[in-house]
Amino acid sequence: MQCDKDNRYKRKKQIDMYLENIYSPADVKKLSFQELNDLSHEIRASLLQKLSEHGGHFGPNFGMVEATIALHYVFNSPKDKMYHIRVTYIRC
């Protein structure tokens, strides 16, 4: 059982290093799918820490973590432009 705890500790230390090494979308594209998953966990942990200290809503921030990573992974930003599409609902 001790070995499992040691492995989790080593993995935790490794996970904490992803966010510190991201300076552009090109850095995100270099990560494997497992590393992208670890990056999303690290971002959530960072958000949780900051929001716990300063207050705020967790849901919207947590819900956009994977979407933001995916956008930067798939698109060539800032060259590819991403536009916000406003949807207007008509009430009858």
Secondary structure in CASP SS format (residue, H / E / C, confidence):
PFRMAT SS
TARGET T0000
AUTHOR 0000-0000-0000
METHOD secondary structure of the structure
MODEL  1
M C 1.00
Q H 1.00
C H 1.00
D H 1.00
K H 1.00
D H 1.00
N H 1.00
R H 1.00
Y H 1.00
K H 1.00
R H 1.00
K H 1.00
K H 1.00
Q H 1.00
I H 1.00
D C 1.00
M C 1.00
Y C 1.00
L H 1.00
E H 1.00
N H 1.00
I C 1.00
Y C 1.00
S C 1.00
P H 1.00
A H 1.00
D H 1.00
V H 1.00
K H 1.00
K C 1.00
L C 1.00
S C 1.00
F H 1.00
Q H 1.00
E H 1.00
L H 1.00
N H 1.00
D H 1.00
L H 1.00
S H 1.00
H H 1.00
E H 1.00
I H 1.00
R H 1.00
A H 1.00
S H 1.00
L H 1.00
L H 1.00
Q H 1.00
K H 1.00
L H 1.00
S H 1.00
E H 1.00
H H 1.00
G C 1.00
G C 1.00
H C 1.00
F C 1.00
G H 1.00
P H 1.00
N H 1.00
F H 1.00
G H 1.00
M C 1.00
V H 1.00
E H 1.00
A H 1.00
T H 1.00
I H 1.00
A H 1.00
L H 1.00
H H 1.00
Y H 1.00
V H 1.00
F C 1.00
N C 1.00
S C 1.00
P C 1.00
K C 1.00
D C 1.00
K C 1.00
M C 1.00
Y C 1.00
H C 1.00
I C 1.00
R C 1.00
V C 1.00
T C 1.00
Y C 1.00
I C 1.00
R C 1.00
C C 1.00
END
